[in-house]
Amino acid sequence: MASPIRVIDSHTEGEPTRVVVSGFPDLFGDTVAEKRDGFAKRFDDLRQAIVCEPRGHDAIVGALLVEPSDPAADVGVIFFNNVGMLGMCGHGTIGLAVTLAHQGYAGSKLTIETPVGLVKAELVGPNRAKIENVESWVVKTDVTVDVPGHGVVTGDIVYGGNWFFLCSDHGKDLAFENKNDLLAYSSLLRQTMEADGSSTQETPIAHVDLFGPPLRSDADSRNFVLCPGLEYDRSPCGTGLSAKLASLAHRGKLAPGEVWRQEGFAGGLFVGSYQPGEKGVIPTIEGGAWITAETELLFEETDPFRMGIG
């Protein structure tokens, strides 16, 4: 039997994070980005084993703790999901901060090296943290997409640590019971953008973020986010809110320091604001996270599914 891998599970406003704290093989590379690439090349079977069935499920985001290369960083992290690597993960960073506090990390503030840059995190309560994400910016506005069977929609292509298409004129009801219809629609929208070339930039769009009126009285908006692996984000999505803040700022609809309260699809809430950046905005996102389990993942040699199903 291979050595067990120790993990701590949490959820951030409903969206699960699985932090790998020990047992993972050593990764080579100077930077966290290089280690991420090495992870993808050499240990993709372990990615699948950690977050996919039968030990996990498609909504889990994994977070592997690694040594940082930047002297300003306290820790490095590589985020991954059911289909591959992620550049950054907002809910996962909030979950990581609460997880490290659960492990006894003494400080309330962290600087974290991710594959896309340094992110700051600060505990603001026993189960609450805020993060300062990487700079986020608008790439294209008012991009039109003719979704087969649904008509033309318009949205913005925005970088928030991951690539997003933000859309409000979709005409869909973002009620939780409509999740299957929303998954099918947003998947078709993304496929259409890939086919017609409208998603072309540095990296293809992986997330579709649909916005609508909030159900909560303390929220400004409600969203549904399609994730890369054909799952939806239960939380309001930290990198998605970063993209939203960049779009609002670009359109002159939100001033620096002004608060935007984003309701997630499962009903959780992120509180966001921004300060101007060099080409976009520096977002700050706050939300709650709760520890749900501490466990060891075991790998029996006789188990035909020991490396996961994916």
C-alpha positions as a printed Julia matrix, in Angstrom:
310×3 Matrix{Float64}:
   0.0    0.0     0.0
   1.29   3.47   -0.89
   1.79   5.99    1.88
  -1.4    7.76    3.01
  -2.02  11.37    2.1
  -3.34  13.55    4.93
  -5.99  16.11    4.05
  -8.19  18.65    5.81
 -11.58  19.38    4.28
 -13.54  22.61    4.59
 -16.22  24.49    2.77
 -16.3   28.19    1.96
 -19.87  29.45    1.76
 -20.86  25.97    0.57
 -18.01  25.23   -1.86
 -15.62  22.46   -0.69
 -11.83  22.69   -0.44
  -9.5   19.76    0.31
  -6.1   20.92    1.57
  -3.29  18.37    1.2
  -1.06  18.84    4.24
   1.3   15.83    4.02
   2.11  12.65    2.14
   2.37  14.1    -1.37
   5.57  13.35   -3.35
   8.19  16.07   -3.66
   7.76  18.47   -6.56
  10.63  19.95   -8.54
  10.8   23.55   -9.71
  11.9   26.91   -8.39
   8.57  28.72   -8.45
   5.11  27.56   -7.45
   4.12  27.89  -11.13
   6.92  25.48  -12.09
   5.86  23.08   -9.34
   2.28  23.3   -10.62
   3.5   22.3   -14.08
   5.47  19.41  -12.57
   2.41  18.3   -10.63
   0.36  18.25  -13.84
   3.01  16.33  -15.77
   4.11  13.75  -13.17
   1.26  13.28  -10.71
  -2.0   13.81  -12.55
  -3.1   10.39  -11.28
  -2.82  11.69   -7.71
  -4.83  14.79   -8.62
  -7.59  12.48   -9.77
  -7.24  10.21   -6.73
  -7.48  13.11   -4.27
 -10.49  15.02   -5.59
 -12.45  12.61   -7.8
 -14.64   9.65   -6.91
 -14.56   7.4    -4.95
 -12.76   9.58   -2.36
 -14.19  12.86   -3.56
 -16.59  14.35   -6.08
 -16.54  16.79   -8.97
 -17.15  19.94   -6.91
 -14.09  19.57   -4.66
 -11.14  21.89   -5.25
  -7.81  20.56   -4.03
  -5.09  22.75   -2.52
  -1.57  21.35   -2.25
   0.73  23.13    0.2
   4.25  23.65   -1.19
   7.31  25.67   -0.32
   7.19  29.19   -1.78
  10.0   30.66   -3.86
   9.17  34.33   -3.19
  10.8   35.51    0.06
   7.71  37.61    0.76
   5.5   34.51    0.88
   4.71  32.46    4.0
   3.43  29.46    2.07
   2.86  28.27   -1.49
  -0.27  26.57   -2.83
  -1.31  24.79   -6.01
  -5.05  24.58   -6.69
  -6.54  21.74   -8.75
  -9.93  20.25   -9.54
 -11.6   17.28  -11.23
 -10.12  18.08  -14.66
  -6.77  19.77  -14.01
  -4.88  22.7   -12.53
  -6.27  26.11  -11.59
  -4.38  29.4   -11.63
  -6.01  30.77   -8.51
  -9.03  29.94   -6.34
 -10.7   32.56   -4.14
 -12.92  30.3    -2.07
 -10.01  27.88   -1.73
  -7.72  30.62   -0.4
 -10.28  31.6     2.23
 -10.6   27.9     3.1
  -6.81  27.56    3.25
  -6.5   30.47    5.7
  -9.11  28.93    8.02
  -7.48  25.49    7.64
  -4.03  26.8     8.61
  -5.55  28.52   11.65
  -7.18  25.19   12.54
  -3.74  23.59   12.36
  -2.35  26.15   14.8
  -0.71  28.7    12.5
   0.01  31.57   14.87
  -0.37  34.6    12.62
  -3.59  36.2    11.49
  -2.06  37.35    8.19
  -0.59  35.27    5.37
   1.13  35.97    2.09
   0.55  33.08   -0.27
   2.44  32.33   -3.47
   0.11  30.93   -6.13
   1.02  30.01   -9.73
  -0.38  33.39  -10.88
   1.16  35.62   -8.22
   1.11  36.62   -4.56
  -2.2   36.67   -2.7
  -2.7   38.03    0.82
  -5.08  36.49    3.37
  -6.16  37.7     6.79
  -8.31  36.0     9.42
 -11.04  38.37   10.55
 -12.93  35.91   12.74
 -12.83  32.27   13.93
 -14.3   31.04   10.63
 -13.87  34.09    8.46
 -11.11  35.45    6.25
 -10.55  38.1     3.64
  -8.12  37.88    0.76
  -6.42  40.37   -1.52
  -6.39  38.68   -4.89
  -4.05  39.17   -7.84
  -4.8   42.1   -10.13
  -7.94  41.6   -12.21
  -8.86  43.35  -15.45
 -11.31  43.51  -18.34
 -10.1   42.15  -21.68
 -13.19  42.68  -23.88
 -16.59  44.25  -23.24
 -19.95  43.65  -24.9
 -18.92  40.38  -26.55
 -21.95  38.85  -28.31
 -22.54  35.1   -28.4
 -25.35  33.43  -30.37
 -26.18  30.43  -28.19
 -27.96  27.77  -30.3
 -31.6   27.49  -29.3
 -31.35  30.37  -26.84
 -30.5   33.48  -28.83
 -27.84  36.17  -28.53
 -26.31  37.15  -25.19
 -23.77  39.85  -24.38
 -21.03  39.81  -21.8
 -17.52  40.75  -20.77
 -14.33  38.67  -20.91
 -12.44  39.35  -17.67
  -9.42  37.97  -15.83
  -9.82  37.48  -12.07
  -7.08  34.94  -11.41
  -8.93  32.65  -13.84
 -10.64  33.57  -17.13
 -14.37  34.42  -17.08
 -17.24  35.34  -19.34
 -19.62  37.53  -17.31
 -23.21  37.68  -18.54
 -26.4   39.3   -17.21
 -28.78  39.28  -20.2
 -29.19  35.48  -20.38
 -32.87  35.54  -19.38
 -32.45  32.58  -17.01
 -33.95  32.19  -13.53
 -31.03  31.55  -11.16
 -33.13  29.53   -8.71
 -31.34  26.56   -7.15
 -33.86  24.07   -8.53
 -32.85  25.14  -12.07
 -29.24  24.0   -11.67
 -29.4   21.28  -14.34
 -30.82  23.67  -16.92
 -28.24  26.3   -15.97
 -25.4   23.77  -16.25
 -26.56  22.77  -19.74
 -27.04  26.38  -20.86
 -23.72  27.72  -19.54
 -21.86  24.7   -20.96
 -23.4   25.35  -24.39
 -22.52  29.03  -24.11
 -18.88  28.19  -23.38
 -18.75  25.61  -26.19
 -20.16  28.2   -28.6
 -17.5   30.72  -27.61
 -14.79  28.11  -28.15
 -16.22  27.21  -31.56
 -16.64  30.78  -32.84
 -13.3   32.0   -31.5
 -14.74  34.66  -29.2
 -13.03  33.13  -26.16
  -9.54  33.53  -27.63
  -7.0   35.37  -25.49
  -3.98  34.24  -23.4
  -5.91  31.24  -22.05
  -9.33  29.93  -23.14
 -12.26  30.86  -20.95
 -12.85  28.2   -18.31
 -15.65  29.83  -16.29
 -19.04  31.24  -17.27
 -20.57  33.58  -14.65
 -24.29  34.32  -14.97
 -25.74  37.17  -12.88
 -29.26  37.95  -11.77
 -31.3   39.58   -8.98
 -30.45  38.46   -5.44
 -32.72  36.42   -3.2
 -31.02  37.72   -0.05
 -31.94  41.19    1.15
 -28.29  41.96    1.98
 -26.91  41.12   -1.48
 -26.44  43.21   -4.63
 -26.57  40.29   -7.04
 -26.88  36.51   -7.31
 -24.72  34.37   -9.57
 -24.34  30.94  -11.13
 -20.79  29.94  -12.07
 -19.9   27.12  -14.44
 -16.52  25.69  -13.42
 -13.99  24.06  -15.8
 -15.03  20.48  -14.98
 -18.75  20.98  -15.78
 -19.68  21.58  -12.15
 -21.18  24.71  -10.62
 -19.65  26.79   -7.85
 -21.68  26.57   -4.67
 -20.02  29.72   -3.33
 -20.2   33.19   -4.94
 -16.76  32.37   -6.48
 -13.79  34.46   -5.35
 -12.04  34.78   -8.69
 -15.45  35.36  -10.29
 -16.19  38.19   -7.88
 -12.74  39.6    -8.62
 -13.69  39.61  -12.3
 -17.05  41.19  -11.48
 -15.37  43.98   -9.5
 -13.04  44.66  -12.44
 -16.03  44.85  -14.8
 -18.01  47.15  -12.49
 -15.0   49.42  -12.08
 -14.33  49.46  -15.83
 -17.93  50.54  -16.46
 -17.87  53.19  -13.73
 -20.53  51.4   -11.67
 -18.48  50.84   -8.5
 -16.02  53.24   -6.88
 -12.75  52.22   -5.17
 -13.5   50.99   -1.65
 -17.23  50.69   -2.32
 -18.68  47.34   -1.24
 -20.33  44.79   -3.55
 -22.15  41.88   -1.88
 -22.33  38.81   -4.1
 -24.79  36.01   -3.31
 -23.71  32.56   -4.41
 -25.89  29.91   -6.02
 -26.25  27.97   -2.75
 -27.11  31.14   -0.82
 -23.73  32.08    0.7
 -22.32  35.61    0.55
 -18.98  37.15   -0.37
 -18.25  40.8     0.38
 -15.98  42.45   -2.19
 -14.32  45.78   -2.87
 -11.31  46.97   -4.82
  -8.51  49.47   -5.14
  -7.15  50.63   -8.51
  -4.35  48.59  -10.04
  -1.94  49.23  -12.89
  -4.28  47.93  -15.61
  -7.33  46.89  -13.63
  -8.22  46.48   -9.96
  -6.82  44.84   -6.82
  -9.83  42.97   -5.38
 -10.49  42.16   -1.73
 -12.91  39.31   -1.02
 -14.3   38.29    2.39
 -16.26  35.18    3.3
 -16.72  32.38    5.81
 -15.21  28.88    5.85
 -15.73  25.9     8.13
 -13.67  22.75    8.72
 -15.63  19.59    7.89
 -13.11  16.73    8.21
  -9.54  15.65    8.89
  -8.64  12.38    7.27
  -6.04  10.17    5.61
  -6.52   9.01    2.05
  -5.45   5.37    1.77
  -4.22   3.58   -1.36
  -4.73  -0.2    -1.18
  -2.8   -2.03   -3.91
  -5.74  -4.36   -4.55
  -8.2   -1.48   -5.07
  -8.95  -1.18   -8.82
 -10.09   2.42   -8.29
  -7.33   3.52   -5.94
  -6.25   6.28   -8.33
  -9.78   7.6    -8.68
 -12.41   7.75  -11.38
 -12.22  10.69  -13.73
